[in-house]
Amino acid sequence: MSEDDGFDTPGAGKAPINRSLERGLEILRAFRAGTEYLGNGDISERTGLSKSTISRLTQTLIHSGMLVYDGQRSAYRLAPATLCFGNAMYNSSSLIHLAAPLMREAAQTLKVNVGLAAADRDEMIYLESIRLSRKNTPRTVQTGQRVPMEFTSLGRAYLATIPAQKRQTLMEQFKSKRCDARWKVLKTDIEESCESVRLRGYCAASWQAEVVAISTPLGIHNYKDHILNISLSTPQSIEAVLEQYAEHLLALADKIRAIVDTLD
C-alpha cells in the first residue's frame, strides 16, 4: 500500500490559515452525539480555548445560524442548519453513491455488516453502514458515527497507508491516553495490523466481545483515507473469520475501485 497521502491543499504555503475560522470550527467540533447542550466551560474543556474567545466566537456562530443559545441553561446547541452539511456530503458523494449498492449486495449475500469509513484526526467516521449480520451486535453503528482509530480494524488499516511521520504523531497521541503497560500491548497490536495490511491487504480486530471486523484500504485517488470493512457478531476466532470472509472483502474493494475508475 502506498504511503502517499494523495491530498492537495489549495494555496499551501501561500495563504495563511485563518485562526478565527479555525477556532470557530473547533467549537462546532466540540458537539458530539449524546450531548445536546454545551456551556462555555464545557466547550473550553473540549477545545482548549479560553472562555473569552469562546464567548466572542459563539456570538458569530449564533448570528450565522450554526448555534442556538438557551438562556435558561446558559448553554448552546447545534442549530438545524448544521444537519445540512452532513446530508449534503452524504448525498453528493459519488463514492458512497457507487459503493453503497455493492456493499448492500455483499451484506445480503454474506449476512454480515459492511461499512465504509474515513479518517478524522484520531478517529474514524462511518460514511455508510449496512447492518445485516445474522446476530445482533452489541451496538448499532450509524452513518456519521465515530469509532476510535487505535482499537479498530478500520483505524489500523488507515494507519498502514499514511506516511511514517504522520503515523508516529498519531501513535504518540494514542500513547498519551494510557499507561505504559497497556500501551506496549496496543502498540504491538497496531504494528502487527499495519504489517498485515502491507502483506495481505487487510487487517482484523476484535475490540468488542464476540465482534470481529476485517478492514482494507480502498486506495482510491482523492479517497485515500477511506476504509472498507466487514464485521459480524460471532464466537469464532479472528483466524476463522479471516479464512471465511477476507477474500470476500478484498473482492468487494476491487469491485468498488473498478466502478469508480469508470468515472475517471
C-alpha positions in Angstrom: 0.0 0.0 0.0 1.3 3.5 -0.8 2.1 5.8 2.0 1.3 8.8 -0.1 -1.5 10.9 1.4 -2.7 12.0 -2.0 -4.3 15.2 -0.8 -3.8 18.6 -2.3 -4.2 21.7 -0.3 -5.1 24.8 -2.3 -2.7 27.7 -1.6 -0.5 25.5 0.6 2.5 27.6 1.8 1.0 30.8 0.3 -2.2 31.7 2.1 -2.1 31.9 5.9 -4.5 29.9 8.0 -7.4 31.9 9.3 -7.1 31.3 13.1 -10.6 32.7 13.9 -12.2 30.4 11.4 -10.2 27.5 12.7 -11.3 28.2 16.3 -14.9 28.6 15.3 -14.8 25.2 13.6 -13.2 23.7 16.8 -16.3 24.9 18.7 -18.6 23.2 16.3 -16.4 20.0 16.6 -16.9 20.1 20.3 -20.5 18.9 19.9 -20.8 15.1 19.9 -23.7 12.7 19.8 -25.3 12.2 23.2 -24.8 15.8 24.5 -27.3 18.3 23.2 -26.1 21.4 25.2 -22.7 22.7 25.9 -21.8 25.7 28.1 -18.7 27.9 27.8 -16.9 25.8 30.3 -17.7 22.5 28.5 -16.5 24.0 25.2 -13.4 25.3 26.8 -12.6 21.9 28.3 -13.1 20.2 24.9 -11.3 22.7 22.7 -8.6 24.2 25.0 -9.9 27.7 24.0 -10.3 30.4 26.6 -13.9 31.3 27.7 -13.5 34.8 26.4 -12.6 33.5 23.0 -15.5 31.1 23.1 -17.9 33.9 24.0 -16.8 36.0 21.1 -16.9 33.2 18.5 -20.2 31.7 19.7 -21.8 35.1 19.0 -20.7 34.9 15.4 -21.8 31.2 15.2 -25.3 32.2 16.5 -25.5 35.1 14.1 -24.6 32.8 11.2 -27.2 30.2 12.1 -24.8 27.5 13.3 -25.6 27.6 17.0 -28.7 28.3 19.1 -28.3 29.7 22.6 -30.6 28.7 25.5 -30.7 31.4 28.2 -32.2 29.2 30.9 -29.4 26.7 30.5 -26.7 29.2 29.7 -25.6 26.8 27.0 -25.5 26.3 23.3 -26.8 23.6 20.9 -26.2 22.9 17.2 -28.7 24.7 15.0 -30.8 22.7 12.5 -28.7 24.2 9.6 -25.7 22.2 10.7 -27.5 19.0 9.7 -27.5 20.1 6.1 -23.7 19.7 5.9 -23.8 16.0 6.7 -26.8 15.5 4.4 -25.1 17.4 1.5 -21.9 15.4 1.9 -23.6 12.0 2.1 -26.0 12.6 -0.8 -23.5 14.3 -3.1 -20.6 11.8 -2.6 -20.1 9.9 -5.8 -18.1 7.2 -3.9 -20.9 6.5 -1.5 -23.4 6.5 -4.3 -21.4 3.9 -6.3 -20.2 1.8 -3.3 -23.5 1.5 -1.3 -25.3 -0.9 -3.7 -22.3 -3.2 -3.9 -21.9 -3.0 -0.1 -25.6 -3.9 0.4 -25.3 -6.8 -2.1 -22.4 -8.2 -0.2 -24.1 -7.7 3.2 -27.2 -9.6 2.0 -25.2 -12.4 0.4 -22.8 -13.0 3.2 -25.2 -12.0 6.1 -22.6 -9.6 7.5 -22.3 -5.9 8.3 -20.5 -3.8 5.7 -19.1 -0.4 6.4 -17.3 2.5 4.8 -15.4 4.9 6.9 -12.9 7.8 6.6 -10.3 9.2 9.0 -10.8 12.3 11.0 -7.8 13.2 13.3 -7.5 10.2 15.7 -10.9 8.7 14.9 -12.8 7.0 12.0 -16.2 8.3 10.8 -18.7 5.9 9.3 -19.8 7.2 5.9 -22.1 4.2 5.2 -23.1 1.3 7.5 -25.2 -1.6 6.3 -26.1 -3.9 9.2 -27.2 -7.4 8.1 -25.2 -9.7 10.4 -27.1 -12.9 11.4 -26.8 -11.9 15.1 -27.5 -8.6 16.7 -24.3 -6.7 17.5 -23.9 -5.0 20.9 -24.3 -1.6 19.3 -25.9 -0.2 16.2 -23.4 1.6 14.0 -24.9 4.5 12.1 -23.7 6.8 9.4 -21.8 9.7 10.9 -20.8 7.7 14.0 -17.2 7.9 15.2 -15.1 5.0 16.4 -11.5 5.0 17.9 -8.7 4.6 15.4 -6.3 2.7 17.6 -8.6 -0.1 18.6 -10.5 -0.8 15.3 -9.5 -2.6 12.2 -10.8 0.5 10.3 -8.3 2.7 12.1 -5.4 0.3 11.8 -5.9 -0.2 8.1 -5.8 3.6 7.7 -2.7 3.9 9.8 -1.0 1.4 7.5 -1.5 3.7 4.5 -0.1 7.0 5.8 3.5 8.3 5.9 5.6 7.2 8.8 5.9 10.6 10.3 2.1 11.2 10.4 1.6 7.7 11.8 4.1 8.4 14.6 2.3 11.6 15.5 -0.9 9.6 15.9 0.9 6.9 17.9 2.1 9.5 20.3 -1.5 10.7 20.8 -2.6 7.1 21.5 0.3 6.6 23.9 -0.6 9.7 25.9 -4.0 8.3 26.8 -2.9 5.2 28.6 -0.3 3.7 30.9 3.0 2.2 29.7 1.9 -1.5 30.2 -1.3 -1.1 28.2 0.4 1.0 25.5 3.0 -1.7 24.9 0.3 -4.3 24.1 -1.7 -1.8 22.0 1.4 -0.7 20.1 2.2 -4.2 19.2 -1.3 -4.9 18.0 -1.3 -1.8 15.8 2.1 -2.6 14.3 1.0 -6.2 13.5 -2.2 -4.9 11.9 -0.2 -2.4 9.7 2.1 -5.2 8.7 -0.9 -7.4 7.8 -2.3 -4.6 5.5 1.1 -4.3 3.8 1.4 -8.1 3.2 -2.2 -9.2 2.7 -4.2 -6.1 2.0 -6.3 -6.3 5.2 -6.2 -6.5 8.9 -8.6 -7.7 11.6 -9.5 -6.7 15.1 -12.0 -7.6 17.9 -12.3 -4.7 20.2 -15.7 -5.8 21.5 -16.6 -9.2 22.8 -17.6 -11.6 20.0 -17.5 -9.0 17.3 -14.8 -9.4 14.6 -14.1 -6.9 11.9 -11.9 -7.0 8.9 -10.8 -3.9 7.0 -9.0 -2.9 3.8 -8.0 0.5 2.4 -9.7 1.4 -0.8 -6.7 3.3 -2.0 -8.7 5.4 -4.5 -7.4 8.8 -5.6 -8.9 11.6 -3.6 -10.3 9.0 -1.2 -7.0 7.7 0.2 -8.3 7.8 3.8 -11.4 5.7 3.1 -11.5 2.2 4.5 -13.9 -0.6 3.8 -14.8 -3.3 6.4 -16.9 -6.4 7.0 -17.9 -7.2 10.6 -20.1 -9.7 12.3 -21.1 -10.9 15.8 -19.6 -14.4 16.2 -18.0 -16.6 18.8 -15.5 -17.7 16.1 -11.8 -16.8 16.3 -10.3 -13.9 14.3 -8.5 -16.5 12.2 -11.7 -18.4 11.4 -13.4 -15.2 10.3 -10.5 -14.2 8.2 -10.5 -17.5 6.4 -14.2 -17.2 5.7 -14.5 -13.5 4.8 -11.2 -11.9 4.0 -11.2 -12.7 0.2 -14.8 -11.5 0.0 -13.8 -8.2 1.5 -10.9 -7.8 -1.0 -13.2 -8.7 -3.9 -15.7 -6.1 -2.8 -13.0 -3.5 -2.6 -11.9 -4.4 -6.1 -15.4 -4.0 -7.4 -15.7 -0.6 -5.9 -12.4 0.5 -7.3 -13.4 -0.7 -10.8 -16.7 1.1 -10.9 -15.1 4.3 -9.5 -12.4 4.1 -12.2 -15.0 4.2 -14.9 -15.8 7.8 -13.9 -12.2 9.0 -14.4 
